Amino acid sequence: MLIQLFLATIMSLVTVVIHLTGLAFLVRILRSHHRLVRPLKSAPVAVLLVSTATIFAIHTAEIWLYAFLYLLLGALGTFEVALYFSTVTYSSVGYGDVLLGHEWRIFGAIEGATGILMIGWSTAFLVSMLGQLKLLTHDWLTPEAGPSLKQAAR
């Protein structure tokens, strides 16, 4: 059990470092004044699409890393099974059709907790980005856009 906890702790830390590095790289690109980035800044939806694709790439790298470790540990038989298990565990879908042996089940559970935290972090990052891009503002939220709530209730 201690080996599982040790490896799970190391993998969680590695996952956090990968995530932090990936998001920092994304922010650096978006703040760049490079000629390839400048046209992107005038289209907030394009910035959002590039950011979302980059975040998907970060999650993919993290999931694949766990899958490779499952293979290395001999916890799962093939890479396809390890990748499938890692994906459903990381995303907390947890279909339950592929299970780890008792000697690695705590490790798998901690991958699930780590994955849900990373997905939450990514969600917060995207919501913050939406706010900075002013894509969360709606004219229907302002009183000038239509009848007041008192008038609508009558």
DRENTORKOL-3810 file (N, C-alpha, C; in nm, 4 decimals):
REM DRENTORKOL-3810
@n.u->0.0819; n.v->-0.1198; n.w->0.0000; ca.u->0.0000; ca.v->0.0000; ca.w->0.0000; c.u->0.0866; c.v->0.1266; c.w->0.0000
@n.u->0.1984; n.v->0.1241; n.w->0.0710; ca.u->0.2849; ca.v->0.2413; ca.w->0.0761; c.u->0.3452; c.v->0.2731; c.w->-0.0600
@n.u->0.3741; n.v->0.1709; n.w->-0.1379; ca.u->0.4266; ca.v->0.1932; ca.w->-0.2728; c.u->0.3214; c.v->0.2632; c.w->-0.3580
@n.u->0.1959; n.v->0.2191; n.w->-0.3461; ca.u->0.0874; ca.v->0.2848; ca.w->-0.4208; c.u->0.0776; c.v->0.4319; c.w->-0.3832
@n.u->0.0775; n.v->0.4593; n.w->-0.2531; ca.u->0.0646; ca.v->0.5976; ca.w->-0.2073; c.u->0.1833; c.v->0.6823; c.w->-0.2518
@n.u->0.3028; n.v->0.6258; n.w->-0.2450; ca.u->0.4219; ca.v->0.6979; ca.w->-0.2878; c.u->0.4148; c.v->0.7300; c.w->-0.4376
@n.u->0.3853; n.v->0.6269; n.w->-0.5198; ca.u->0.3767; ca.v->0.6485; ca.w->-0.6649; c.u->0.2617; c.v->0.7426; c.w->-0.7009
@n.u->0.1499; n.v->0.7298; n.w->-0.6317; ca.u->0.0355; ca.v->0.8177; ca.w->-0.6589; c.u->0.0693; c.v->0.9624; c.w->-0.6240
@n.u->0.1411; n.v->0.9820; n.w->-0.5152; ca.u->0.1822; ca.v->1.1175; ca.w->-0.4767; c.u->0.2768; c.v->1.1766; c.w->-0.5809
@n.u->0.3740; n.v->1.0973; n.w->-0.6236; ca.u->0.4681; ca.v->1.1439; ca.w->-0.7265; c.u->0.3922; c.v->1.1770; c.w->-0.8553
@n.u->0.3024; n.v->1.0880; n.w->-0.8975; ca.u->0.2269; ca.v->1.1114; ca.w->-1.0217; c.u->0.1363; c.v->1.2343; c.w->-1.0097
@n.u->0.0758; n.v->1.2537; n.w->-0.8935; ca.u->-0.0082; ca.v->1.3727; ca.w->-0.8748; c.u->0.0756; c.v->1.4993; c.w->-0.8872
@n.u->0.1928; n.v->1.4983; n.w->-0.8264; ca.u->0.2820; ca.v->1.6148; ca.w->-0.8362; c.u->0.3280; c.v->1.6369; c.w->-0.9800
@n.u->0.3637; n.v->1.5299; n.w->-1.0493; ca.u->0.4050; ca.v->1.5414; ca.w->-1.1894; c.u->0.2898; c.v->1.5964; c.w->-1.2735
@n.u->0.1697; n.v->1.5474; n.w->-1.2471; ca.u->0.0514; ca.v->1.5944; ca.w->-1.3209; c.u->0.0284; c.v->1.7433; c.w->-1.2969
@n.u->0.0418; n.v->1.7873; n.w->-1.1734; ca.u->0.0251; ca.v->1.9300; ca.w->-1.1418; c.u->0.1314; c.v->2.0127; c.w->-1.2132
@n.u->0.2545; n.v->1.9647; n.w->-1.2151; ca.u->0.3626; ca.v->2.0374; ca.w->-1.2838; c.u->0.3350; c.v->2.0450; c.w->-1.4341
@n.u->0.2917; n.v->1.9345; n.w->-1.4946; ca.u->0.2578; ca.v->1.9347; ca.w->-1.6373; c.u->0.1457; c.v->2.0347; c.w->-1.6641
@n.u->0.0441; n.v->2.0321; n.w->-1.5794; ca.u->-0.0709; ca.v->2.1207; ca.w->-1.5984; c.u->-0.0294; c.v->2.2673; c.w->-1.5838
@n.u->0.0444; n.v->2.2964; n.w->-1.4797; ca.u->0.0894; ca.v->2.4330; ca.w->-1.4557; c.u->0.1783; c.v->2.4825; c.w->-1.5693
@n.u->0.2697; n.v->2.3975; n.w->-1.6131; ca.u->0.3594; ca.v->2.4339; ca.w->-1.7234; c.u->0.2809; c.v->2.4562; c.w->-1.8522
@n.u->0.1850; n.v->2.3693; n.w->-1.8803; ca.u->0.1035; ca.v->2.3835; ca.w->-2.0007; c.u->0.0213; c.v->2.5114; c.w->-2.0007
@n.u->-0.0410; n.v->2.5419; n.w->-1.8863; ca.u->-0.1205; ca.v->2.6650; ca.w->-1.8781; c.u->-0.0313; c.v->2.7894; c.w->-1.8836
@n.u->0.0862; n.v->2.7830; n.w->-1.8222; ca.u->0.1794; ca.v->2.8966; ca.w->-1.8283; c.u->0.2266; c.v->2.9188; c.w->-1.9715
@n.u->0.2533; n.v->2.8093; n.w->-2.0426; ca.u->0.2929; ca.v->2.8184; ca.w->-2.1834; c.u->0.1801; c.v->2.8815; c.w->-2.2656
@n.u->0.0564; n.v->2.8394; n.w->-2.2402; ca.u->-0.0587; ca.v->2.8956; ca.w->-2.3111; c.u->-0.0720; c.v->3.0452; c.w->-2.2844
@n.u->-0.0596; n.v->3.0851; n.w->-2.1599; ca.u->-0.0690; ca.v->3.2280; ca.w->-2.1257; c.u->0.0433; c.v->3.3062; c.w->-2.1934
@n.u->0.1623; n.v->3.2488; n.w->-2.1948; ca.u->0.2759; ca.v->3.3169; ca.w->-2.2595; c.u->0.2500; c.v->3.3357; c.w->-2.4089
@n.u->0.1949; n.v->3.2345; n.w->-2.4737; ca.u->0.1622; ca.v->3.2461; ca.w->-2.6160; c.u->0.0555; c.v->3.3533; c.w->-2.6376
@n.u->-0.0475; n.v->3.3521; n.w->-2.5550; ca.u->-0.1560; ca.v->3.4490; ca.w->-2.5723; c.u->-0.1110; c.v->3.5918; c.w->-2.5447
@n.u->-0.0113; n.v->3.6089; n.w->-2.4591; ca.u->0.0418; ca.v->3.7427; ca.w->-2.4303; c.u->0.1481; c.v->3.7854; c.w->-2.5312
@n.u->0.1889; n.v->3.6942; n.w->-2.6150; ca.u->0.2950; ca.v->3.7199; ca.w->-2.7114; c.u->0.2494; c.v->3.8232; c.w->-2.8148
@n.u->0.3463; n.v->3.8925; n.w->-2.8684; ca.u->0.3182; ca.v->3.9890; ca.w->-2.9756; c.u->0.3711; c.v->3.9374; c.w->-3.1089
@n.u->0.3865; n.v->3.8077; n.w->-3.1182; ca.u->0.4359; ca.v->3.7447; ca.w->-3.2407; c.u->0.3350; c.v->3.7677; c.w->-3.3529
@n.u->0.3822; n.v->3.7736; n.w->-3.4746; ca.u->0.2949; ca.v->3.8028; ca.w->-3.5894; c.u->0.1888; c.v->3.6952; c.w->-3.6107
@n.u->0.2132; n.v->3.5726; n.w->-3.5648; ca.u->0.1124; ca.v->3.4666; ca.w->-3.5790; c.u->0.0027; c.v->3.4760; c.w->-3.4732
@n.u->0.0336; n.v->3.5408; n.w->-3.3618; ca.u->-0.0627; ca.v->3.5505; ca.w->-3.2515; c.u->-0.1498; c.v->3.6750; c.w->-3.2634
@n.u->-0.0970; n.v->3.7822; n.w->-3.3232; ca.u->-0.1702; ca.v->3.9090; ca.w->-3.3328; c.u->-0.3090; c.v->3.8960; c.w->-3.3953
@n.u->-0.3250; n.v->3.8246; n.w->-3.5090; ca.u->-0.4598; ca.v->3.8139; ca.w->-3.5658; c.u->-0.5563; c.v->3.7379; c.w->-3.4750
@n.u->-0.5027; n.v->3.6484; n.w->-3.3966; ca.u->-0.5852; ca.v->3.5693; ca.w->-3.3056; c.u->-0.6510; c.v->3.6566; c.w->-3.1998
@n.u->-0.5781; n.v->3.7593; n.w->-3.1563; ca.u->-0.6265; ca.v->3.8444; ca.w->-3.0480; c.u->-0.7485; c.v->3.9265; c.w->-3.0876
@n.u->-0.7679; n.v->3.9484; n.w->-3.2162; ca.u->-0.8831; ca.v->4.0264; ca.w->-3.2597; c.u->-1.0084; c.v->3.9402; c.w->-3.2702
@n.u->-0.9945; n.v->3.8101; n.w->-3.2542; ca.u->-1.1092; ca.v->3.7190; ca.w->-3.2605; c.u->-1.1165; c.v->3.6391; c.w->-3.1304
@n.u->-1.1945; n.v->3.6850; n.w->-3.0336; ca.u->-1.2008; ca.v->3.6171; ca.w->-2.9044; c.u->-1.2403; c.v->3.4692; c.w->-2.9136
@n.u->-1.3239; n.v->3.4358; n.w->-3.0081; ca.u->-1.3648; ca.v->3.2956; ca.w->-3.0229; c.u->-1.2459; c.v->3.2102; c.w->-3.0666
@n.u->-1.1596; n.v->3.2647; n.w->-3.1505; ca.u->-1.0393; ca.v->3.1927; ca.w->-3.1923; c.u->-0.9457; c.v->3.1711; c.w->-3.0743
@n.u->-0.9320; n.v->3.2722; n.w->-2.9893; ca.u->-0.8499; ca.v->3.2582; ca.w->-2.8680; c.u->-0.9070; c.v->3.1470; c.w->-2.7806
@n.u->-1.0374; n.v->3.1445; n.w->-2.7667; ca.u->-1.1030; ca.v->3.0419; ca.w->-2.6859; c.u->-1.0834; c.v->2.9030; c.w->-2.7458
@n.u->-1.0930; n.v->2.8919; n.w->-2.8774; ca.u->-1.0733; ca.v->2.7623; ca.w->-2.9435; c.u->-0.9297; c.v->2.7122; c.w->-2.9284
@n.u->-0.8332; n.v->2.8004; n.w->-2.9471; ca.u->-0.6929; ca.v->2.7623; ca.w->-2.9312; c.u->-0.6653; c.v->2.7225; c.w->-2.7862
@n.u->-0.7201; n.v->2.7978; n.w->-2.6941; ca.u->-0.7008; ca.v->2.7669; ca.w->-2.5524; c.u->-0.7619; c.v->2.6320; c.w->-2.5164
@n.u->-0.8817; n.v->2.6070; n.w->-2.5637; ca.u->-0.9479; ca.v->2.4796; ca.w->-2.5354; c.u->-0.8710; c.v->2.3629; c.w->-2.5956
@n.u->-0.8235; n.v->2.3789; n.w->-2.7171; ca.u->-0.7449; ca.v->2.2724; ca.w->-2.7815; c.u->-0.6150; c.v->2.2466; c.w->-2.7049
@n.u->-0.5519; n.v->2.3525; n.w->-2.6580; ca.u->-0.4289; ca.v->2.3368; ca.w->-2.5801; c.u->-0.4570; c.v->2.2654; c.w->-2.4488
@n.u->-0.5660; n.v->2.2991; n.w->-2.3841; ca.u->-0.6019; ca.v->2.2336; ca.w->-2.2585; c.u->-0.6334; c.v->2.0866; c.w->-2.2819
@n.u->-0.7005; n.v->2.0545; n.w->-2.3920; ca.u->-0.7238; ca.v->1.9133; ca.w->-2.4260; c.u->-0.5903; c.v->1.8406; c.w->-2.4449
@n.u->-0.4933; n.v->1.9066; n.w->-2.5075; ca.u->-0.3613; ca.v->1.8453; ca.w->-2.5270; c.u->-0.2918; c.v->1.8207; c.w->-2.3930
@n.u->-0.3056; n.v->1.9136; n.w->-2.3002; ca.u->-0.2466; ca.v->1.8970; ca.w->-2.1677; c.u->-0.3080; c.v->1.7757; c.w->-2.0974
@n.u->-0.4405; n.v->1.7675; n.w->-2.0994; ca.u->-0.5082; ca.v->1.6529; ca.w->-2.0361; c.u->-0.4699; c.v->1.5217; c.w->-2.1040
@n.u->-0.4568; n.v->1.5249; n.w->-2.2341; ca.u->-0.4176; ca.v->1.4042; ca.w->-2.3076; c.u->-0.2804; c.v->1.3567; c.w->-2.2635
@n.u->-0.1858; n.v->1.4487; n.w->-2.2496; ca.u->-0.0510; ca.v->1.4124; ca.w->-2.2050; c.u->-0.0553; c.v->1.3503; c.w->-2.0657
@n.u->-0.1358; n.v->1.4064; n.w->-1.9782; ca.u->-0.1461; ca.v->1.3543; ca.w->-1.8420; c.u->-0.2078; c.v->1.2142; c.w->-1.8407
@n.u->-0.3120; n.v->1.1949; n.w->-1.9183; ca.u->-0.3773; ca.v->1.0636; ca.w->-1.9267; c.u->-0.2824; c.v->0.9596; c.w->-1.9841
@n.u->-0.2100; n.v->0.9949; n.w->-2.0893; ca.u->-0.1152; ca.v->0.9018; ca.w->-2.1509; c.u->-0.0028; c.v->0.8666; c.w->-2.0544
@n.u->0.0411; n.v->0.9617; n.w->-1.9752; ca.u->0.1462; ca.v->0.9340; ca.w->-1.8781; c.u->0.1001; c.v->0.8283; c.w->-1.7779
@n.u->-0.0223; n.v->0.8430; n.w->-1.7275; ca.u->-0.0769; ca.v->0.7413; ca.w->-1.6380; c.u->-0.0876; c.v->0.6063; c.w->-1.7088
@n.u->-0.1318; n.v->0.6064; n.w->-1.8337; ca.u->-0.1462; ca.v->0.4805; ca.w->-1.9079; c.u->-0.0107; c.v->0.4110; c.w->-1.9228
@n.u->0.0925; n.v->0.4868; n.w->-1.9564; ca.u->0.2264; ca.v->0.4275; ca.w->-1.9678; c.u->0.2730; c.v->0.3708; c.w->-1.8335
@n.u->0.2399; n.v->0.4391; n.w->-1.7254; ca.u->0.2808; ca.v->0.3896; ca.w->-1.5948; c.u->0.2077; c.v->0.2596; c.w->-1.5594
@n.u->0.0784; n.v->0.2514; n.w->-1.5936; ca.u->0.0047; ca.v->0.1265; ca.w->-1.5703; c.u->0.0711; c.v->0.0107; c.w->-1.6443
@n.u->0.1158; n.v->0.0356; n.w->-1.7664; ca.u->0.1864; ca.v->-0.0683; ca.w->-1.8424; c.u->0.3198; c.v->-0.1033; c.w->-1.7773
@n.u->0.3944; n.v->-0.0014; n.w->-1.7397; ca.u->0.5246; ca.v->-0.0222; ca.w->-1.6783; c.u->0.5128; c.v->-0.1025; c.w->-1.5479
@n.u->0.4086; n.v->-0.0754; n.w->-1.4731; ca.u->0.3871; ca.v->-0.1460; ca.w->-1.3465; c.u->0.3305; c.v->-0.2863; c.w->-1.3668
@n.u->0.2825; n.v->-0.3144; n.w->-1.4881; ca.u->0.2191; ca.v->-0.4435; ca.w->-1.5138; c.u->0.0787; c.v->-0.4515; c.w->-1.4576
@n.u->0.0186; n.v->-0.3363; n.w->-1.4304; ca.u->-0.1155; ca.v->-0.3335; ca.w->-1.3724; c.u->-0.2235; c.v->-0.3641; c.w->-1.4758
@n.u->-0.1979; n.v->-0.3334; n.w->-1.6017; ca.u->-0.2924; ca.v->-0.3605; ca.w->-1.7101; c.u->-0.2151; c.v->-0.4205; c.w->-1.8275
@n.u->-0.2834; n.v->-0.5043; n.w->-1.9052; ca.u->-0.2164; ca.v->-0.5862; ca.w->-2.0053; c.u->-0.1659; c.v->-0.5176; c.w->-2.1298
@n.u->-0.2481; n.v->-0.4352; n.w->-2.1928; ca.u->-0.2093; ca.v->-0.3723; ca.w->-2.3192; c.u->-0.2201; c.v->-0.2213; c.w->-2.3064
@n.u->-0.1553; n.v->-0.1498; n.w->-2.3998; ca.u->-0.1623; ca.v->-0.0041; ca.w->-2.3951; c.u->-0.3046; c.v->0.0446; c.w->-2.4195
@n.u->-0.3772; n.v->-0.0210; n.w->-2.5080; ca.u->-0.5151; ca.v->0.0206; ca.w->-2.5371; c.u->-0.6006; c.v->0.0116; c.w->-2.4108
@n.u->-0.5870; n.v->-0.0959; n.w->-2.3373; ca.u->-0.6637; ca.v->-0.1134; ca.w->-2.2131; c.u->-0.6181; c.v->-0.0115; c.w->-2.1090
@n.u->-0.4872; n.v->0.0100; n.w->-2.0997; ca.u->-0.4344; ca.v->0.1060; ca.w->-2.0031; c.u->-0.4805; c.v->0.2484; c.w->-2.0358
@n.u->-0.4801; n.v->0.2840; n.w->-2.1638; ca.u->-0.5253; ca.v->0.4175; ca.w->-2.2040; c.u->-0.6747; c.v->0.4351; c.w->-2.1789
@n.u->-0.7521; n.v->0.3333; n.w->-2.2098; ca.u->-0.8965; ca.v->0.3381; ca.w->-2.1844; c.u->-0.9224; c.v->0.3536; c.w->-2.0346
@n.u->-0.8583; n.v->0.2694; n.w->-1.9542; ca.u->-0.8781; ca.v->0.2754; ca.w->-1.8092; c.u->-0.8367; c.v->0.4123; c.w->-1.7557
@n.u->-0.7222; n.v->0.4609; n.w->-1.7995; ca.u->-0.6737; ca.v->0.5895; ca.w->-1.7521; c.u->-0.7695; c.v->0.7026; c.w->-1.7891
@n.u->-0.8242; n.v->0.6968; n.w->-1.9092; ca.u->-0.9170; ca.v->0.8014; ca.w->-1.9540; c.u->-1.0447; c.v->0.8023; c.w->-1.8705
@n.u->-1.1057; n.v->0.6857; n.w->-1.8496; ca.u->-1.2306; ca.v->0.6832; ca.w->-1.7735; c.u->-1.2069; c.v->0.7090; c.w->-1.6248
@n.u->-1.0865; n.v->0.6794; n.w->-1.5766; ca.u->-1.0552; ca.v->0.7069; ca.w->-1.4364; c.u->-1.0248; c.v->0.8547; c.w->-1.4167
@n.u->-0.9388; n.v->0.9106; n.w->-1.5003; ca.u->-0.8995; ca.v->1.0520; ca.w->-1.4911; c.u->-1.0218; c.v->1.1428; c.w->-1.5026
@n.u->-1.1123; n.v->1.1082; n.w->-1.5916; ca.u->-1.2308; ca.v->1.1914; ca.w->-1.6127; c.u->-1.3419; c.v->1.1604; c.w->-1.5136
@n.u->-1.3198; n.v->1.0645; n.w->-1.4274; ca.u->-1.4163; ca.v->1.0206; ca.w->-1.3257; c.u->-1.5441; c.v->0.9637; c.w->-1.3849
@n.u->-1.5373; n.v->0.9137; n.w->-1.5081; ca.u->-1.6514; ca.v->0.8434; ca.w->-1.5661; c.u->-1.6647; c.v->0.7077; c.w->-1.4981
@n.u->-1.5543; n.v->0.6355; n.w->-1.4903; ca.u->-1.5476; ca.v->0.5106; ca.w->-1.4158; c.u->-1.6501; c.v->0.4067; c.w->-1.4565
@n.u->-1.6468; n.v->0.3622; n.w->-1.5813; ca.u->-1.7433; ca.v->0.2627; ca.w->-1.6271; c.u->-1.7381; c.v->0.1338; c.w->-1.5453
@n.u->-1.6208; n.v->0.0938; n.w->-1.5004; ca.u->-1.6086; ca.v->-0.0268; ca.w->-1.4195; c.u->-1.5925; c.v->-0.1541; c.w->-1.4988
@n.u->-1.5807; n.v->-0.1450; n.w->-1.6309; ca.u->-1.5633; ca.v->-0.2660; ca.w->-1.7110; c.u->-1.4181; c.v->-0.3128; c.w->-1.7130
@n.u->-1.3239; n.v->-0.2254; n.w->-1.6792; ca.u->-1.1833; ca.v->-0.2630; ca.w->-1.6630; c.u->-1.1450; c.v->-0.2243; c.w->-1.5205
@n.u->-1.0903; n.v->-0.3188; n.w->-1.4473; ca.u->-1.0552; ca.v->-0.2946; ca.w->-1.3082; c.u->-0.9075; c.v->-0.3235; c.w->-1.2849
@n.u->-0.8499; n.v->-0.2484; n.w->-1.1923; ca.u->-0.7136; ca.v->-0.2770; ca.w->-1.1494; c.u->-0.7172; c.v->-0.3877; c.w->-1.0446
@n.u->-0.6048; n.v->-0.4576; n.w->-1.0326; ca.u->-0.5931; ca.v->-0.5551; ca.w->-0.9253; c.u->-0.5893; c.v->-0.4854; c.w->-0.7905
@n.u->-0.6086; n.v->-0.5623; n.w->-0.6845; ca.u->-0.6107; ca.v->-0.5040; ca.w->-0.5498; c.u->-0.4823; c.v->-0.4302; c.w->-0.5156
@n.u->-0.3706; n.v->-0.4749; n.w->-0.5720; ca.u->-0.2428; ca.v->-0.4121; ca.w->-0.5383; c.u->-0.2260; c.v->-0.2726; c.w->-0.5977
@n.u->-0.3145; n.v->-0.2312; n.w->-0.6926; ca.u->-0.3025; ca.v->-0.0987; ca.w->-0.7552; c.u->-0.4310; c.v->-0.0170; c.w->-0.7486
@n.u->-0.5322; n.v->-0.0617; n.w->-0.6794; ca.u->-0.6604; ca.v->0.0106; ca.w->-0.6832; c.u->-0.6558; c.v->0.1468; c.w->-0.6139
@n.u->-0.5747; n.v->0.1624; n.w->-0.5114; ca.u->-0.5623; ca.v->0.2946; ca.w->-0.4478; c.u->-0.4970; c.v->0.3929; c.w->-0.5441
@n.u->-0.3974; n.v->0.3452; n.w->-0.6174; ca.u->-0.3319; ca.v->0.4291; ca.w->-0.7183; c.u->-0.4340; c.v->0.4788; c.w->-0.8204
@n.u->-0.5210; n.v->0.3891; n.w->-0.8672; ca.u->-0.6244; ca.v->0.4274; ca.w->-0.9637; c.u->-0.7223; c.v->0.5282; c.w->-0.9058
@n.u->-0.7583; n.v->0.5100; n.w->-0.7796; ca.u->-0.8512; ca.v->0.6043; ca.w->-0.7159; c.u->-0.7892; c.v->0.7431; c.w->-0.7046
@n.u->-0.6618; n.v->0.7484; n.w->-0.6745; ca.u->-0.5951; ca.v->0.8786; ca.w->-0.6630; c.u->-0.5806; c.v->0.9434; c.w->-0.8003
@n.u->-0.5656; n.v->0.8625; n.w->-0.9061; ca.u->-0.5669; ca.v->0.9215; ca.w->-1.0412; c.u->-0.7006; c.v->0.9903; c.w->-1.0660
@n.u->-0.8096; n.v->0.9268; n.w->-1.0240; ca.u->-0.9415; ca.v->0.9880; ca.w->-1.0419; c.u->-0.9535; c.v->1.1205; c.w->-0.9693
@n.u->-0.9056; n.v->1.1260; n.w->-0.8454; ca.u->-0.9112; ca.v->1.2510; ca.w->-0.7689; c.u->-0.8237; c.v->1.3583; c.w->-0.8336
@n.u->-0.7062; n.v->1.3179; n.w->-0.8790; ca.u->-0.6163; ca.v->1.4125; ca.w->-0.9458; c.u->-0.6794; c.v->1.4649; c.w->-1.0746
@n.u->-0.7377; n.v->1.3740; n.w->-1.1523; ca.u->-0.8001; ca.v->1.4135; ca.w->-1.2783; c.u->-0.9123; c.v->1.5132; c.w->-1.2593
@n.u->-0.9973; n.v->1.4894; n.w->-1.1615; ca.u->-1.1105; ca.v->1.5804; ca.w->-1.1412; c.u->-1.0605; c.v->1.7182; c.w->-1.0960
@n.u->-0.9514; n.v->1.7217; n.w->-1.0184; ca.u->-0.8931; ca.v->1.8506; ca.w->-0.9802; c.u->-0.8352; c.v->1.9235; c.w->-1.1017
@n.u->-0.7680; n.v->1.8499; n.w->-1.1898; ca.u->-0.7100; ca.v->1.9118; ca.w->-1.3087; c.u->-0.8202; c.v->1.9619; c.w->-1.4028
@n.u->-0.9275; n.v->1.8857; n.w->-1.4157; ca.u->-1.0400; ca.v->1.9295; ca.w->-1.4994; c.u->-1.1045; c.v->2.0542; c.w->-1.4392
@n.u->-1.1167; n.v->2.0576; n.w->-1.3069; ca.u->-1.1703; ca.v->2.1767; ca.w->-1.2404; c.u->-1.0808; c.v->2.2977; c.w->-1.2608
@n.u->-0.9508; n.v->2.2766; n.w->-1.2535; ca.u->-0.8535; ca.v->2.3846; ca.w->-1.2753; c.u->-0.8676; c.v->2.4382; c.w->-1.4173
@n.u->-0.8805; n.v->2.3486; n.w->-1.5132; ca.u->-0.8962; ca.v->2.3897; ca.w->-1.6532; c.u->-1.0266; c.v->2.4668; c.w->-1.6737
@n.u->-1.1309; n.v->2.4202; n.w->-1.6087; ca.u->-1.2598; ca.v->2.4890; ca.w->-1.6191; c.u->-1.2495; c.v->2.6304; c.w->-1.5633
@n.u->-1.1862; n.v->2.6438; n.w->-1.4472; ca.u->-1.1683; ca.v->2.7767; ca.w->-1.3880; c.u->-1.0856; c.v->2.8671; c.w->-1.4790
@n.u->-0.9836; n.v->2.8105; n.w->-1.5411; ca.u->-0.8992; ca.v->2.8867; ca.w->-1.6333; c.u->-0.9827; c.v->2.9373; c.w->-1.7515
@n.u->-1.0644; n.v->2.8500; n.w->-1.8088; ca.u->-1.1464; ca.v->2.8905; ca.w->-1.9241; c.u->-1.2526; c.v->2.9930; c.w->-1.8851
@n.u->-1.3125; n.v->2.9783; n.w->-1.7692; ca.u->-1.4123; ca.v->3.0762; ca.w->-1.7238; c.u->-1.3458; c.v->3.2114; c.w->-1.7009
@n.u->-1.2262; n.v->3.2106; n.w->-1.6428; ca.u->-1.1524; ca.v->3.3353; ca.w->-1.6241; c.u->-1.1206; c.v->3.3997; c.w->-1.7585
@n.u->-1.0826; n.v->3.3152; n.w->-1.8539; ca.u->-1.0517; ca.v->3.3660; ca.w->-1.9876; c.u->-1.1770; c.v->3.4257; c.w->-2.0524
@n.u->-1.2904; n.v->3.3612; n.w->-2.0358; ca.u->-1.4154; ca.v->3.4147; ca.w->-2.0913; c.u->-1.4451; c.v->3.5523; c.w->-2.0333
@n.u->-1.4205; n.v->3.5677; n.w->-1.9045; ca.u->-1.4408; ca.v->3.6978; ca.w->-1.8407; c.u->-1.3468; c.v->3.8036; c.w->-1.8954
@n.u->-1.2199; n.v->3.7678; n.w->-1.9163; ca.u->-1.1233; ca.v->3.8633; ca.w->-1.9695; c.u->-1.1517; c.v->3.8992; c.w->-2.1147
@n.u->-1.2073; n.v->3.8039; n.w->-2.1890; ca.u->-1.2405; ca.v->3.8300; ca.w->-2.3292; c.u->-1.3753; c.v->3.8992; c.w->-2.3447
@n.u->-1.4411; n.v->3.9216; n.w->-2.2334; ca.u->-1.5737; ca.v->3.9862; ca.w->-2.2313; c.u->-1.6787; c.v->3.9032; c.w->-2.3049
@n.u->-1.6605; n.v->3.7707; n.w->-2.3046; ca.u->-1.7584; ca.v->3.6837; ca.w->-2.3691; c.u->-1.8688; c.v->3.6418; c.w->-2.2728
@n.u->-1.8564; n.v->3.6803; n.w->-2.1455; ca.u->-1.9593; ca.v->3.6473; ca.w->-2.0483; c.u->-2.0618; c.v->3.7586; c.w->-2.0312
@n.u->-2.0414; n.v->3.8710; n.w->-2.0960; ca.u->-2.1349; ca.v->3.9813; ca.w->-2.0816; c.u->-2.2518; c.v->3.9616; c.w->-2.1779
@n.u->-2.3681; n.v->3.9910; n.w->-2.1297; ca.u->-2.4899; ca.v->3.9769; ca.w->-2.2097; c.u->-2.5730; c.v->4.1032; c.w->-2.1937
@n.u->-2.6219; n.v->4.1543; n.w->-2.3020; ca.u->-2.7026; ca.v->4.2758; ca.w->-2.2926; c.u->-2.8370; c.v->4.2488; c.w->-2.2268
@n.u->-2.8814; n.v->4.1258; n.w->-2.2266; ca.u->-3.0094; ca.v->4.0952; ca.w->-2.1635; c.u->-2.9992; c.v->4.0963; c.w->-2.0106
@n.u->-2.8789; n.v->4.1110; n.w->-1.9571; ca.u->-2.8616; ca.v->4.1187; ca.w->-1.8127; c.u->-2.8709; c.v->4.2620; c.w->-1.7620
@n.u->-2.8679; n.v->4.3587; n.w->-1.8505; ca.u->-2.8733; ca.v->4.4982; ca.w->-1.8079; c.u->-3.0175; c.v->4.5451; c.w->-1.8072
@n.u->-3.0513; n.v->4.6310; n.w->-1.7130; ca.u->-3.1904; ca.v->4.6798; ca.w->-1.7043; c.u->-3.2348; c.v->4.7577; c.w->-1.8281
@n.u->-3.1390; n.v->4.8197; n.w->-1.8992; ca.u->-3.1757; ca.v->4.9000; ca.w->-2.0160; c.u->-3.2175; c.v->4.8138; c.w->-2.1345
@n.u->-3.1893; n.v->4.6873; n.w->-2.1307; ca.u->-3.2134; ca.v->4.5998; ca.w->-2.2463; c.u->-3.3606; c.v->4.5665; c.w->-2.2655
@n.u->-3.4390; n.v->4.5785; n.w->-2.1624; ca.u->-3.5783; ca.v->4.5412; ca.w->-2.1781; c.u->-3.6587; c.v->4.5866; c.w->-2.0590
@n.u->-3.7817; n.v->4.5331; n.w->-2.0463; ca.u->-3.8647; ca.v->4.5748; ca.w->-1.9333; c.u->-3.8035; c.v->4.5303; c.w->-1.8006
@n.u->-3.8322; n.v->4.6065; n.w->-1.7001; ca.u->-3.7792; ca.v->4.5725; ca.w->-1.5680; c.u->-3.8462; c.v->4.4458; c.w->-1.5166
@n.u->-3.7925; n.v->4.3913; n.w->-1.4131; ca.u->-3.8492; ca.v->4.2686; ca.w->-1.3566; c.u->-3.9887; c.v->4.2936; c.w->-1.2997
@n.u->-4.0111; n.v->4.4148; n.w->-1.2459; ca.u->-4.1429; ca.v->4.4476; ca.w->-1.1935; c.u->-4.2459; c.v->4.4500; c.w->-1.3064
@n.u->-4.2065; n.v->4.5086; n.w->-1.4215; ca.u->-4.2999; ca.v->4.5143; ca.w->-1.5349; c.u->-4.3242; c.v->4.3761; c.w->-1.5913
@n.u->-4.2215; n.v->4.2922; n.w->-1.5958; ca.u->-4.2374; ca.v->4.1576; ca.w->-1.6498; c.u->-4.3253; c.v->4.0726; c.w->-1.5600
@n.u->-4.3251; n.v->4.0999; n.w->-1.4309; ca.u->-4.4052; ca.v->4.0198; ca.w->-1.3373; c.u->-4.5534; c.v->4.0555; c.w->-1.3459
@n.u->-4.5872; n.v->4.1706; n.w->-1.3967; ca.u->-4.7295; ca.v->4.2130; ca.w->-1.4036; c.u->-4.8003; c.v->4.1425; c.w->-1.5098
END
